[in-house]
Amino acid sequence: MDYSQAHILARAIRESQEYKTYHALKDTVYADATQAALIKEYKKLQITVQVAMMSGKQADAEDMQRFTALNTLLFSKSEVRDFMLAEMQLQTAVADIMKIVTEAADIDLELPGMGN
């Protein structure tokens, strides 16, 4: 298989506005060590809460309380909120690309119990 088209796609992603916006905001937000640590903790808790919900369990009350508090704190800062939204937009674009590629390859990546 020739991977040259994959490299063209990678370059197109790096040249996209979503990528540029995300990385510019990331550099700004992560320059503050405290802010960076809070974002990392938020993402860790987000995964913990999502995994619990996906498995049909109740998330730990302490984790939920901390997640909610971090969510409120982080999204109250405009530069952090803009960064998190830019990250979601880039993730959505990459997920869309993955969907197109996996459909072209006729690969089923759905998790059991997660399909339509």
N, C-alpha and C positions, 0 to 999 in steps of 0.2 A: 504494500500500500504506500502510495506517495503522500507524505505528510506536508507538502508545501502549502496546501490550502489551509491546513491547521495553523501554520505559522502566519499566514495572511490574516486569518481570523484573530489570532492572538494579537497581532499588531493593530487590527481594527478595534479590538477591545481597549488596548492601551491608548489609542487615539480618540476614544469616545469621550463625550462630555461627561457621562456618568463616572467613568474611571478617573478623569482629571479632577472633577469636583470632589469625589470621594477622597482621593489621595491628598489634595490640597487641604481639605478640612481635617483629615486624619493627622497630618503633620502638625497642624495648629493645635488640635485637641490633645494629642499625645505628648506635646512639648511640656505640658503641665503634668508632673509625675503623680500628683494626687488624683487629678482628673483621670489619667490613664489607668490608675489602680482601681478607681471606682467603676470605670467602664468595663474593665476585665472582670471584676466581681459581678457586675450586672449581667454580663453575658454568661458567666458561669451559672448564676442563679436562673437565668432565663432558660438555659438548657435543662437544668434540674427540674424546673417547674413543667416545662414542655414534655419531658420524658415521663414524668409522673402522670400528667394528663393523658398522654397517648396510651399509657398502659392501663388507664381506667382507674388510677389511684388518686387519692387526695394528696396534693403537695403538702409537705411539712409546713405547719403553721408558721414556724420561725423563718423558714426560707421565704414563704409568701410575704410575710411582713417586711422582711429585709428587701425583697425584690420590689415591692410596692414603694417603699421609702426611697430606694435608689432610683426607681423610675421617675418619681416625683422630683427628686433632686436633680437628676441629669437632664430631664426634659424641660426643667425651668431655666436652664442656661441655653441661650439661643445658639451659641456655637456648637454645643454638644448635640442639641436637638437637630440642627442642620446636618451635622456629621452622621448621626444615627439614621436620619431620613435618606441621606445620600448613600449610606451603606446598604439600606434596604433596596433602593433603586438599582444599585449595581448588582446586588444579589438576585433581584428579580430578572434583570437582563441576562445574567449568566445562567439562571435556571431556565429561562426561555430558550437559550441557545442549547443547553443540555437536552431539553425536551425535543428540539428539532433534530439533534444529532442522534439521540437514542431511537427516535421514531424512524429515522432514515436507516438505521442499522437494525431495526426491528427487534430492539432489546427491551424487555419489560423490566423496569426498575421499581415497580410499585412494591411497597412493603405489604406483607399479608395483612388483610383486614383494613388496609388504608385506601383501597380502590373505590371507584364509584359504584 
